[in-house]
């Protein structure tokens, strides 16, 4: 989770980096245009990075992929810490953003393949908890420390991940898919222990992957991704990630200080940023609890409707404390559904033979939309005003609730094989 925490720090770092760079005593004076690029350049390589991460985890394994990501991650943070001009900031932010993309599909798939059905949702929800924690840490470090020291401290997290992964085995599913049945069995028992349900799931896993490796080759990937068993979950995940991004979640994370100043809350913007970061962490803990108790569909639809109501309210109210209350409400609602659930389900819904490709392609789309939202955020605010931006994001969240009600599958308490079999039946019916 240390690498995922660093992903959150990458996302939240701009909220405190940009105000420091734009202050009169900044060691690196920047223009408004350079500020938008410093904020958004981290998002630019996230899409290609997620595809690269998907390829690496299929070729080298989920475990090795985590370690490989951590090397450029540390380098990126060090470059930011040592930056003496905007170019070094661009390169450092680009590298950290690339690593966010690479780790994006790897961690959810690794967690999904190593956890049991009863706890898979909770464990996958901790991905968003780690991201929220990273955003809060970035805000706290940037509030009390100079941004260069904050960047140096941030480099510790991917370093911890690199060392920590040495102590865990590879994904049982990845080992089984490569015919390493003894290794897959040992890894499965290391992660899951011994139980009747677990033993049946292990047998199904070994039998399934024995069949898959005999039937499919890399050259037949094109055939597999044209099947409904891939296309249906892929479309759902693409729309789900789009709703998450276009509801403004990362625009708010990147431009929290600007937004709070724009709505005239009267509250110290940096204090409010840290308070909102803390609320997001607490609500991410709540999301982990809710994921254990309630289905994905209920949480996703409720989250979308609540976020829509909060955003539309932000568009309607004037200066004062009401915007702060509604912003907190928005953070609470997105944290229980729109933020964690796409990352929960991207590791669950794809067939095993294309799980790496499907998760990589889905997260690639997510990060491309992420870049577009962050880059166009200031322009949207400038063209329609802060209230118009809230109306726009609110409309997307409302439309997303309708789509999720109609098409989002329920995966809670189901094995990955059961979910895959459901989609594979659509191939046989087609």
Order of alpha helices (4+ residues) and beta strands (2+ residues): alpha-alpha-alpha-alpha-alpha-alpha-alpha-alpha-alpha-alpha-alpha-alpha-alpha-alpha-alpha-alpha-alpha-alpha-alpha-alpha
